[in-house]
Amino acid sequence: MTYILLIVALVLLAVDWLQTVTIARSPGRWYERNPLLRWWMRRAVDRLQLPEVGVHVHFALSAVLIVGMACVIAWLWPRHLIGWAVLWVAVEGWMVRNNYRLGIKPARI
C-alpha cells in the first residue's frame, strides 16, 4: 500500500509539473505563487529565455527528493514511510486540484 501511495504521489507530481509548464508558457494569463519555483523560472529566463527550463529543474529535483527521502525513511524508520507517502499525495493532490479549479490544464509535451 505504501509503495502504491508513493507512485500516486509521483503521478500527481507529474500532473502538477505539466500544469506548471502551462503557467510558464502563458505568463500573462497565469501567475506562479510558489516563490522557489518563481526563482527557478526567473533564473531560466535570465540565462536561456525559457521559463520552462526552470520548471523542469524544480520538478526533477522534487522527484529526486521525494524518492530519495523515501529510501532513507524506509531504511531508518520504515513505519514512517506511509506518513511520507500520504504527505506527498496530500500536497500534490491539493496542488493539482487547485490548478484545475483555476482552469490550468496540463501542457502537451
Secondary structure, DSSP 8 states (H G I E B T S, - for coil): -HHHHHHHHHHHHHHHHHHHHHHHH-TTT-----HHHHHHHHHHHHHHS-HHHHHHHHHHHHHHHHHHHHHHHHHH-GGGHHHHHHHHHHHHHHHHHHHHHTT------
